[in-house]
């Protein structure tokens, strides 16, 4: 798996009340906060 995906899973579990997804594409970190 891609390390970025694993990190996203960890952050998603740590995030409480908000859905936080961290996607790492081509070395670029993209932070997506669904509202």
CHARMM-style PDB file with segment names, atoms N, HN, CA, C and O in Angstrom:
ATOM      1  N   UNK     1       0.832  -1.208   0.000  1.00  0.00      PROA
ATOM      2  CA  UNK     1       0.000   0.000   0.000  1.00  0.00      PROA
ATOM      3  C   UNK     1       0.866   1.258   0.000  1.00  0.00      PROA
ATOM      4  O   UNK     1       2.058   1.209   0.307  1.00  0.00      PROA
ATOM      5  N   UNK     2       0.260   2.354  -0.341  1.00  0.00      PROA
ATOM      6  HN  UNK     2      -0.708   2.393  -0.591  1.00  0.00      PROA
ATOM      7  CA  UNK     2       0.964   3.636  -0.336  1.00  0.00      PROA
ATOM      8  C   UNK     2       0.985   4.190   1.082  1.00  0.00      PROA
ATOM      9  O   UNK     2      -0.063   4.277   1.721  1.00  0.00      PROA
ATOM     10  N   UNK     3       2.157   4.567   1.585  1.00  0.00      PROA
ATOM     11  HN  UNK     3       3.009   4.496   1.065  1.00  0.00      PROA
ATOM     12  CA  UNK     3       2.308   5.114   2.942  1.00  0.00      PROA
ATOM     13  C   UNK     3       1.323   6.240   3.224  1.00  0.00      PROA
ATOM     14  O   UNK     3       0.834   6.392   4.343  1.00  0.00      PROA
ATOM     15  N   UNK     4       1.042   7.026   2.189  1.00  0.00      PROA
ATOM     16  HN  UNK     4       1.439   6.902   1.280  1.00  0.00      PROA
ATOM     17  CA  UNK     4       0.104   8.142   2.343  1.00  0.00      PROA
ATOM     18  C   UNK     4      -1.280   7.645   2.721  1.00  0.00      PROA
ATOM     19  O   UNK     4      -1.987   8.272   3.509  1.00  0.00      PROA
ATOM     20  N   UNK     5      -1.661   6.496   2.141  1.00  0.00      PROA
ATOM     21  HN  UNK     5      -1.086   5.987   1.500  1.00  0.00      PROA
ATOM     22  CA  UNK     5      -2.965   5.922   2.427  1.00  0.00      PROA
ATOM     23  C   UNK     5      -3.038   5.448   3.879  1.00  0.00      PROA
ATOM     24  O   UNK     5      -4.045   5.638   4.562  1.00  0.00      PROA
ATOM     25  N   UNK     6      -1.955   4.833   4.330  1.00  0.00      PROA
ATOM     26  HN  UNK     6      -1.137   4.679   3.776  1.00  0.00      PROA
ATOM     27  CA  UNK     6      -1.887   4.356   5.707  1.00  0.00      PROA
ATOM     28  C   UNK     6      -1.948   5.523   6.684  1.00  0.00      PROA
ATOM     29  O   UNK     6      -2.597   5.445   7.727  1.00  0.00      PROA
ATOM     30  N   UNK     7      -1.271   6.588   6.334  1.00  0.00      PROA
ATOM     31  HN  UNK     7      -0.743   6.651   5.487  1.00  0.00      PROA
ATOM     32  CA  UNK     7      -1.266   7.788   7.170  1.00  0.00      PROA
ATOM     33  C   UNK     7      -2.667   8.377   7.238  1.00  0.00      PROA
ATOM     34  O   UNK     7      -3.108   8.844   8.288  1.00  0.00      PROA
ATOM     35  N   UNK     8      -3.357   8.351   6.111  1.00  0.00      PROA
ATOM     36  HN  UNK     8      -2.999   7.972   5.257  1.00  0.00      PROA
ATOM     37  CA  UNK     8      -4.714   8.875   6.043  1.00  0.00      PROA
ATOM     38  C   UNK     8      -5.625   8.085   6.972  1.00  0.00      PROA
ATOM     39  O   UNK     8      -6.482   8.652   7.650  1.00  0.00      PROA
ATOM     40  N   UNK     9      -5.431   6.769   6.997  1.00  0.00      PROA
ATOM     41  HN  UNK     9      -4.735   6.308   6.447  1.00  0.00      PROA
ATOM     42  CA  UNK     9      -6.247   5.918   7.869  1.00  0.00      PROA
ATOM     43  C   UNK     9      -5.995   6.253   9.325  1.00  0.00      PROA
ATOM     44  O   UNK     9      -6.931   6.324  10.122  1.00  0.00      PROA
ATOM     45  N   UNK    10      -4.734   6.459   9.674  1.00  0.00      PROA
ATOM     46  HN  UNK    10      -3.975   6.401   9.027  1.00  0.00      PROA
ATOM     47  CA  UNK    10      -4.367   6.781  11.052  1.00  0.00      PROA
ATOM     48  C   UNK    10      -4.949   8.129  11.461  1.00  0.00      PROA
ATOM     49  O   UNK    10      -5.499   8.268  12.553  1.00  0.00      PROA
ATOM     50  N   UNK    11      -4.827   9.110  10.592  1.00  0.00      PROA
ATOM     51  HN  UNK    11      -4.380   8.997   9.705  1.00  0.00      PROA
ATOM     52  CA  UNK    11      -5.338  10.448  10.877  1.00  0.00      PROA
ATOM     53  C   UNK    11      -6.854  10.432  10.972  1.00  0.00      PROA
ATOM     54  O   UNK    11      -7.447  11.154  11.773  1.00  0.00      PROA
ATOM     55  N   UNK    12      -7.477   9.592  10.137  1.00  0.00      PROA
ATOM     56  HN  UNK    12      -6.995   9.006   9.486  1.00  0.00      PROA
ATOM     57  CA  UNK    12      -8.932   9.492  10.129  1.00  0.00      PROA
ATOM     58  C   UNK    12      -9.427   8.946  11.459  1.00  0.00      PROA
ATOM     59  O   UNK    12     -10.471   9.364  11.960  1.00  0.00      PROA
ATOM     60  N   UNK    13      -8.681   8.018  12.022  1.00  0.00      PROA
ATOM     61  HN  UNK    13      -7.833   7.679  11.615  1.00  0.00      PROA
ATOM     62  CA  UNK    13      -9.045   7.421  13.304  1.00  0.00      PROA
ATOM     63  C   UNK    13      -8.808   8.402  14.442  1.00  0.00      PROA
ATOM     64  O   UNK    13      -9.551   8.426  15.424  1.00  0.00      PROA
ATOM     65  N   UNK    14      -7.755   9.218  14.297  1.00  0.00      PROA
ATOM     66  HN  UNK    14      -7.152   9.199  13.499  1.00  0.00      PROA
ATOM     67  CA  UNK    14      -7.418  10.201  15.327  1.00  0.00      PROA
ATOM     68  C   UNK    14      -8.388  11.379  15.311  1.00  0.00      PROA
ATOM     69  O   UNK    14      -8.650  11.998  16.342  1.00  0.00      PROA
ATOM     70  N   UNK    15      -8.909  11.675  14.136  1.00  0.00      PROA
ATOM     71  HN  UNK    15      -8.697  11.172  13.298  1.00  0.00      PROA
ATOM     72  CA  UNK    15      -9.832  12.799  14.006  1.00  0.00      PROA
ATOM     73  C   UNK    15     -11.173  12.462  14.651  1.00  0.00      PROA
ATOM     74  O   UNK    15     -11.793  11.451  14.322  1.00  0.00      PROA
ATOM     75  N   UNK    16     -11.612  13.316  15.571  1.00  0.00      PROA
ATOM     76  HN  UNK    16     -11.107  14.137  15.838  1.00  0.00      PROA
ATOM     77  CA  UNK    16     -12.874  13.077  16.253  1.00  0.00      PROA
ATOM     78  C   UNK    16     -13.889  14.156  15.884  1.00  0.00      PROA
ATOM     79  O   UNK    16     -13.627  15.349  16.034  1.00  0.00      PROA
ATOM     80  N   UNK    17     -15.056  13.716  15.397  1.00  0.00      PROA
ATOM     81  HN  UNK    17     -15.269  12.746  15.275  1.00  0.00      PROA
ATOM     82  CA  UNK    17     -16.099  14.674  15.027  1.00  0.00      PROA
ATOM     83  C   UNK    17     -15.970  15.141  13.585  1.00  0.00      PROA
ATOM     84  O   UNK    17     -16.957  15.529  12.960  1.00  0.00      PROA
ATOM     85  N   UNK    18     -14.749  15.103  13.058  1.00  0.00      PROA
ATOM     86  HN  UNK    18     -13.947  14.787  13.566  1.00  0.00      PROA
ATOM     87  CA  UNK    18     -14.553  15.549  11.675  1.00  0.00      PROA
ATOM     88  C   UNK    18     -13.895  14.453  10.861  1.00  0.00      PROA
ATOM     89  O   UNK    18     -13.049  13.709  11.355  1.00  0.00      PROA
ATOM     90  N   UNK    19     -14.298  14.370   9.615  1.00  0.00      PROA
ATOM     91  HN  UNK    19     -14.986  14.974   9.213  1.00  0.00      PROA
ATOM     92  CA  UNK    19     -13.694  13.381   8.728  1.00  0.00      PROA
ATOM     93  C   UNK    19     -12.483  13.982   8.053  1.00  0.00      PROA
ATOM     94  O   UNK    19     -12.596  14.914   7.256  1.00  0.00      PROA
ATOM     95  N   UNK    20     -11.312  13.436   8.383  1.00  0.00      PROA
ATOM     96  HN  UNK    20     -11.220  12.680   9.030  1.00  0.00      PROA
ATOM     97  CA  UNK    20     -10.085  14.000   7.835  1.00  0.00      PROA
ATOM     98  C   UNK    20      -9.375  12.981   6.963  1.00  0.00      PROA
ATOM     99  O   UNK    20      -9.009  11.896   7.417  1.00  0.00      PROA
ATOM    100  N   UNK    21      -9.190  13.347   5.712  1.00  0.00      PROA
ATOM    101  HN  UNK    21      -9.488  14.228   5.344  1.00  0.00      PROA
ATOM    102  CA  UNK    21      -8.516  12.445   4.788  1.00  0.00      PROA
ATOM    103  C   UNK    21      -7.248  13.100   4.263  1.00  0.00      PROA
ATOM    104  O   UNK    21      -7.276  14.220   3.752  1.00  0.00      PROA
ATOM    105  N   UNK    22      -6.153  12.394   4.394  1.00  0.00      PROA
ATOM    106  HN  UNK    22      -6.131  11.484   4.809  1.00  0.00      PROA
ATOM    107  CA  UNK    22      -4.891  12.944   3.905  1.00  0.00      PROA
ATOM    108  C   UNK    22      -4.383  12.104   2.738  1.00  0.00      PROA
ATOM    109  O   UNK    22      -3.992  10.948   2.906  1.00  0.00      PROA
ATOM    110  N   UNK    23      -4.397  12.704   1.568  1.00  0.00      PROA
ATOM    111  HN  UNK    23      -4.714  13.643   1.432  1.00  0.00      PROA
ATOM    112  CA  UNK    23      -3.974  11.981   0.381  1.00  0.00      PROA
ATOM    113  C   UNK    23      -2.638  12.520  -0.113  1.00  0.00      PROA
ATOM    114  O   UNK    23      -2.469  13.724  -0.306  1.00  0.00      PROA
ATOM    115  N   UNK    24      -1.704  11.616  -0.311  1.00  0.00      PROA
ATOM    116  HN  UNK    24      -1.842  10.638  -0.154  1.00  0.00      PROA
ATOM    117  CA  UNK    24      -0.394  12.038  -0.803  1.00  0.00      PROA
ATOM    118  C   UNK    24      -0.243  11.603  -2.254  1.00  0.00      PROA
ATOM    119  O   UNK    24      -0.126  10.414  -2.551  1.00  0.00      PROA
ATOM    120  N   UNK    25      -0.247  12.579  -3.146  1.00  0.00      PROA
ATOM    121  HN  UNK    25      -0.341  13.545  -2.904  1.00  0.00      PROA
ATOM    122  CA  UNK    25      -0.158  12.283  -4.572  1.00  0.00      PROA
ATOM    123  C   UNK    25       1.084  12.934  -5.174  1.00  0.00      PROA
ATOM    124  O   UNK    25       1.266  14.150  -5.106  1.00  0.00      PROA
ATOM    125  N   UNK    26       1.925  12.100  -5.761  1.00  0.00      PROA
ATOM    126  HN  UNK    26       1.777  11.113  -5.816  1.00  0.00      PROA
ATOM    127  CA  UNK    26       3.147  12.585  -6.416  1.00  0.00      PROA
ATOM    128  C   UNK    26       3.981  13.451  -5.476  1.00  0.00      PROA
ATOM    129  O   UNK    26       4.573  14.439  -5.909  1.00  0.00      PROA
ATOM    130  N   UNK    27       4.033  13.090  -4.194  1.00  0.00      PROA
ATOM    131  HN  UNK    27       3.552  12.288  -3.842  1.00  0.00      PROA
ATOM    132  CA  UNK    27       4.841  13.851  -3.250  1.00  0.00      PROA
ATOM    133  C   UNK    27       4.121  15.097  -2.762  1.00  0.00      PROA
ATOM    134  O   UNK    27       4.630  15.818  -1.903  1.00  0.00      PROA
ATOM    135  N   UNK    28       2.950  15.348  -3.302  1.00  0.00      PROA
ATOM    136  HN  UNK    28       2.537  14.762  -4.000  1.00  0.00      PROA
ATOM    137  CA  UNK    28       2.189  16.529  -2.891  1.00  0.00      PROA
ATOM    138  C   UNK    28       1.121  16.120  -1.885  1.00  0.00      PROA
ATOM    139  O   UNK    28       0.294  15.250  -2.156  1.00  0.00      PROA
ATOM    140  N   UNK    29       1.152  16.758  -0.725  1.00  0.00      PROA
ATOM    141  HN  UNK    29       1.824  17.465  -0.505  1.00  0.00      PROA
ATOM    142  CA  UNK    29       0.176  16.438   0.310  1.00  0.00      PROA
ATOM    143  C   UNK    29      -1.089  17.265   0.111  1.00  0.00      PROA
ATOM    144  O   UNK    29      -1.052  18.495   0.109  1.00  0.00      PROA
ATOM    145  N   UNK    30      -2.211  16.564  -0.056  1.00  0.00      PROA
ATOM    146  HN  UNK    30      -2.241  15.565  -0.054  1.00  0.00      PROA
ATOM    147  CA  UNK    30      -3.481  17.253  -0.252  1.00  0.00      PROA
ATOM    148  C   UNK    30      -4.401  16.974   0.934  1.00  0.00      PROA
ATOM    149  O   UNK    30      -4.730  15.822   1.217  1.00  0.00      PROA
ATOM    150  N   UNK    31      -4.804  18.018   1.613  1.00  0.00      PROA
ATOM    151  HN  UNK    31      -4.536  18.954   1.383  1.00  0.00      PROA
ATOM    152  CA  UNK    31      -5.673  17.856   2.776  1.00  0.00      PROA
ATOM    153  C   UNK    31      -7.123  18.133   2.380  1.00  0.00      PROA
ATOM    154  O   UNK    31      -7.461  19.225   1.925  1.00  0.00      PROA
ATOM    155  N   UNK    32      -7.973  17.117   2.565  1.00  0.00      PROA
ATOM    156  HN  UNK    32      -7.698  16.229   2.934  1.00  0.00      PROA
ATOM    157  CA  UNK    32      -9.369  17.258   2.186  1.00  0.00      PROA
ATOM    158  C   UNK    32     -10.252  17.230   3.421  1.00  0.00      PROA
ATOM    159  O   UNK    32     -10.248  16.252   4.168  1.00  0.00      PROA
ATOM    160  N   UNK    33     -11.006  18.294   3.639  1.00  0.00      PROA
ATOM    161  HN  UNK    33     -11.009  19.088   3.032  1.00  0.00      PROA
ATOM    162  CA  UNK    33     -11.913  18.364   4.783  1.00  0.00      PROA
ATOM    163  C   UNK    33     -13.347  18.516   4.307  1.00  0.00      PROA
ATOM    164  O   UNK    33     -13.796  19.627   4.025  1.00  0.00      PROA
ATOM    165  N   UNK    34     -14.068  17.407   4.215  1.00  0.00      PROA
ATOM    166  HN  UNK    34     -13.703  16.504   4.444  1.00  0.00      PROA
ATOM    167  CA  UNK    34     -15.466  17.432   3.789  1.00  0.00      PROA
ATOM    168  C   UNK    34     -16.316  18.198   4.792  1.00  0.00      PROA
ATOM    169  O   UNK    34     -16.225  17.951   5.995  1.00  0.00      PROA
ATOM    170  N   UNK    35     -17.146  19.130   4.309  1.00  0.00      PROA
ATOM    171  HN  UNK    35     -17.219  19.330   3.332  1.00  0.00      PROA
ATOM    172  CA  UNK    35     -17.976  19.897   5.231  1.00  0.00      PROA
ATOM    173  C   UNK    35     -19.392  19.787   4.804  1.00  0.00      PROA
ATOM    174  OT1 UNK    35     -20.276  20.360   5.441  1.00  0.00      PROA
TER     175      UNK     35
END
